[in-house]
Amino acid sequence: MSIKIVEKNDGLTCVKWTTETPENTRSERETEDFQLNRYRYLNCISHFNISLAHKTDYYSRATNNSLNLYLKQLEDSNNGSSSSEENKTEVEKYYREPCTVWMTCGENKKATKFFFKKSSTSSEWISTDFSFTPLPRQLTFRIWIQFNTFGLGEMNVLVNQMTDMFLQQTNCDVQFHLPRNQKIGGHIFILSARRDVFAAMFKTDMKEAKTGKVVIKDIQPEIFKELLHFIYSGRTKDSLTEETAQPLIIAADKYDIKSLKKEGVRYLLTQIRADNAIELLIWGHLHSAEKLKNAALNFVAENFKTIFETDEWRELTEKYPELCLLTTRRMVELPIEVTPKRKRLV
């Protein structure tokens, strides 16, 4: 059996499931579990079980192999909180549980849709009966799961509320102790939901979870505060500068915040000049910022006549000969400008 997410859009997920056909009604269902992570910032992970049941009508003259698909939402726990039916809030149910489910059989996306009905007594969705004659040994299904989605207005309100909580430092349950005796508060639930690094840090058996105190030694206060602001709001509080972009990229890399690292690199790409191209080339090389490294490499190669006479180039040849070799190769790859020949006057 195999199952994979093949398509994902605003509130709609398609799960492709290839499975063996159950031999008869007395055999167990073919079944498999999977999970959907839909809204990372809310830690909105839903766990499901998909199963296929087969029943044969022995009293019919014609061979009638009737099948049913069952989709069941499983109980799970995130950050130690129960998600059983009685403990779920109405808002959680609204966004976490499917609102519509249907399926198609085979690879043709335009195949007939078979809609599921929600059980009145459980969190199980059951398809209408469908059949094949003859019954194949293996079947492939596309199960379409539709969820209620956040509107833009709801999203803005949520982000603004989280950002205000951080800026006003209200209801903080963790304190970050920064260099120069500075401190700033945070919220374990939000940080754990947004970043796996923090989720691991705040597990119940970790020191940080027990004490509510996290010591940060290797990131300057203003940089760490910008990093936290980005986690809460999706943007930095202050505009990036050449002084803040590099340390923010390093911090983003440490805490696996790819969008912040991408934003920092995008800013540095606009700042490449003759007086800092080699510095950014080295920095991009040391910190695995390949896009920045390649852009700086191109700049040095294209402006080599100006740059090769500088002290920075001489230092590069001594400390990073491999980058000098890359620069030489890049110069060779540059297109040659052909000067048009002048016509001879007769």
Buried (B, 14 or more C-beta within 10 A) or exposed (E): EEBEEEEEEEBEBBBBBEBEBBEEEEEEBBBBEBEBEBBEBBBBBBBBBBBBBBBBEEEEEEEBBBBBBBBBBEEBEBEEEEBEEEEBEEEEEEBBBBEBBBBBBEEEEEEEEBEBEBEEEEBBBBBEEBBEEEBEEEBBBBBBBBBBBBEEEEEEEBBEEBBEBBEEEEEBEBBBEBEEEBEBBBBBBBBBBBBEBBBEBBEEEEEBBEEBEBEBEEBBBBBBBBBBBBBBBBBBBEEBEEEBBBBBBBBBBEBEBEEBBBBBBEBBBEBBEEEBBBBBBBBBBEBEBEEBBBBBBBBBBBBBEEBBEBEBBEEBEEEBEEBBEBBEEBBEEEEEEEEEEEEEEE
